[in-house]
């Protein structure tokens, strides 16, 4: 017997993004023909893998969120802990919680819903090829992929990867205003 739950978030998915990360190298994400990958910065090297797997999800919403406006996005991730915290919207780890707050802000900004789904690591081939620098393999698997990656503005990394965010400060709100699509207006 097959049951389709119309009220279930996965029944309304309109876009799918695959993400992956490694503990020591980099992270990547792929949506439609768009993709990016990012080498870990020195200060990120010591971060927990859960944090590192969450980074490409938040980066994807940051760089592609405008195009996802008013949609339900399914995020495929091979880390069960990350799937759980994205769907629950909370985490014990302070670094992960910072990214989840950024994600909540972006979801509200673009009016999108995120549904994270676990995918076995061996079937997460596109995102896996991106973080492993296997570009020839990525191109073979996804011949329609854009020839160049989506650029991640430095200001996005400054906001997302800040070590000690001050969510209530005027400076933090001003940083978001410079993020493409961030659009925060600060009261004077």
C-alpha positions as CSV (number, residue, x, y, z in Angstrom):
1,X,0.0,0.0,0.0
2,X,1.3,3.5,-0.9
3,X,0.2,6.5,1.1
4,X,0.8,10.1,0.0
5,X,0.6,12.6,2.8
6,X,-0.4,15.8,1.2
7,X,0.3,17.8,4.4
8,X,3.8,16.3,4.7
9,X,6.6,18.7,3.7
10,X,8.2,16.2,1.3
11,X,5.0,16.1,-0.7
12,X,5.4,19.8,-1.5
13,X,9.1,19.8,-2.5
14,X,9.9,21.9,-5.5
15,X,13.7,22.0,-5.5
16,X,16.3,19.5,-4.4
17,X,19.9,20.4,-3.3
18,X,22.6,17.9,-2.5
19,X,25.3,18.8,0.0
20,X,28.4,17.2,1.5
21,X,31.5,18.0,3.5
22,X,34.7,16.4,4.7
23,X,36.4,16.9,8.0
24,X,39.7,18.1,6.5
25,X,39.2,19.3,2.9
26,X,36.2,21.2,1.9
27,X,32.4,21.2,1.3
28,X,30.2,21.5,-1.7
29,X,26.6,21.7,-2.9
30,X,24.7,21.1,-6.1
31,X,21.3,22.3,-7.1
32,X,19.9,22.0,-10.7
33,X,22.9,23.0,-12.9
34,X,24.4,25.2,-10.2
35,X,27.1,24.2,-7.8
36,X,29.8,25.4,-5.5
37,X,32.6,24.1,-3.4
38,X,34.6,25.8,-0.7
39,X,38.0,24.9,0.9
40,X,37.9,25.0,4.7
41,X,39.5,28.1,6.2
42,X,42.2,27.6,8.7
43,X,40.0,28.6,11.6
44,X,37.3,26.0,10.5
45,X,39.7,23.1,10.4
46,X,39.1,22.2,14.1
47,X,35.3,22.5,13.9
48,X,33.2,19.4,14.4
49,X,32.0,17.5,11.3
50,X,28.4,18.3,12.1
51,X,29.2,21.9,11.8
52,X,31.1,21.3,8.6
53,X,28.2,19.4,7.1
54,X,25.8,22.2,8.0
55,X,27.9,24.9,6.4
56,X,27.1,24.0,2.7
57,X,23.4,23.9,3.5
58,X,23.4,27.4,4.9
59,X,25.7,28.6,2.1
60,X,23.3,27.1,-0.5
61,X,20.3,29.0,0.9
62,X,22.4,32.1,1.1
63,X,23.6,32.1,-2.5
64,X,20.5,30.5,-4.2
65,X,17.7,31.6,-1.8
66,X,16.4,34.4,-4.0
67,X,15.8,31.8,-6.8
68,X,14.0,29.6,-4.3
69,X,11.6,32.2,-3.0
70,X,8.3,30.8,-1.8
71,X,9.4,27.2,-2.3
72,X,9.9,24.0,-0.3
73,X,13.5,22.8,-0.6
74,X,14.6,19.3,0.0
75,X,18.2,19.1,1.3
76,X,19.9,15.8,0.8
77,X,22.6,15.1,3.4
78,X,24.6,12.0,4.3
79,X,24.9,13.0,8.0
80,X,22.0,11.9,10.1
81,X,22.8,14.4,12.9
82,X,22.7,17.3,10.5
83,X,19.4,16.1,9.0
84,X,17.9,16.0,12.5
85,X,19.1,19.5,13.6
86,X,18.0,21.1,10.3
87,X,14.6,19.6,10.6
88,X,14.3,20.4,14.4
89,X,15.9,23.9,14.1
90,X,18.0,23.5,17.2
91,X,21.4,22.1,18.3
92,X,23.5,21.9,21.5
93,X,26.6,23.1,19.8
94,X,27.1,26.9,19.7
95,X,28.7,26.9,16.2
96,X,25.8,24.8,14.8
97,X,23.3,27.0,16.6
98,X,24.8,30.1,15.0
99,X,24.3,28.5,11.5
100,X,20.8,27.4,12.4
101,X,19.9,31.0,13.3
102,X,21.3,32.2,10.0
103,X,19.3,29.5,8.3
104,X,16.1,30.6,10.1
105,X,16.7,34.2,9.1
106,X,17.2,33.2,5.4
107,X,14.1,30.9,5.5
108,X,12.1,33.9,6.7
109,X,13.8,36.3,4.3
110,X,13.0,34.2,1.2
111,X,9.8,32.5,2.5
112,X,11.2,29.1,2.0
113,X,10.7,25.8,3.8
114,X,13.6,23.4,4.3
115,X,13.1,19.7,4.5
116,X,16.3,17.7,5.2
117,X,16.5,14.1,4.1
118,X,19.1,11.5,4.9
119,X,20.8,10.0,1.9
120,X,23.4,7.2,2.0
121,X,26.9,8.5,1.5
122,X,27.5,6.1,-1.4
123,X,24.5,7.6,-3.3
124,X,25.4,11.2,-2.6
125,X,27.6,11.1,-5.7
126,X,27.4,14.7,-7.0
127,X,28.1,16.5,-3.8
128,X,30.7,13.9,-2.8
129,X,32.6,14.5,-6.1
130,X,32.5,18.3,-5.4
131,X,34.2,18.1,-2.0
132,X,36.7,15.5,-3.1
133,X,37.9,17.7,-6.0
134,X,36.9,15.0,-8.4
135,X,35.7,17.5,-11.0
136,X,36.1,15.1,-14.0
137,X,33.8,12.7,-12.1
138,X,31.4,15.5,-11.2
139,X,31.3,16.5,-14.9
140,X,30.7,13.0,-16.0
141,X,27.8,12.5,-13.5
142,X,26.3,15.9,-14.3
143,X,27.0,16.9,-17.9
144,X,24.5,19.8,-17.7
145,X,26.3,21.5,-14.7
146,X,27.3,25.1,-15.1
147,X,30.9,25.5,-16.4
148,X,31.9,27.6,-13.4
149,X,30.8,27.4,-9.7
150,X,28.4,29.8,-8.1
151,X,30.5,32.5,-6.4
152,X,30.3,32.7,-2.6
153,X,30.9,36.4,-1.7
154,X,33.5,36.9,1.0
155,X,31.0,38.9,3.1
156,X,28.8,35.8,3.2
157,X,31.6,33.8,4.8
158,X,32.3,36.7,7.2
159,X,28.7,36.6,8.4
160,X,28.3,32.8,8.5
161,X,31.6,31.6,9.8
162,X,32.1,34.3,12.5
163,X,33.5,32.6,15.6
164,X,31.5,34.7,18.2
165,X,28.4,36.2,16.7
166,X,26.6,39.0,18.5
167,X,23.1,38.5,17.2
168,X,21.8,41.6,18.9
169,X,24.4,44.1,17.7
170,X,23.9,46.8,15.1
171,X,27.1,45.6,13.4
172,X,25.7,42.1,12.9
173,X,22.5,43.5,11.2
174,X,24.7,45.8,9.1
175,X,26.8,42.8,8.0
176,X,23.6,41.0,6.8
177,X,22.6,44.1,4.8
178,X,25.7,43.6,2.7
179,X,25.0,39.9,2.0
180,X,23.4,39.5,-1.5
181,X,19.7,39.0,-0.8
182,X,20.2,39.6,3.0
183,X,18.3,42.9,2.8
184,X,18.3,43.7,6.5
185,X,17.3,47.3,7.1
186,X,18.8,48.8,10.3
187,X,16.8,51.3,12.3
188,X,18.9,54.4,13.2
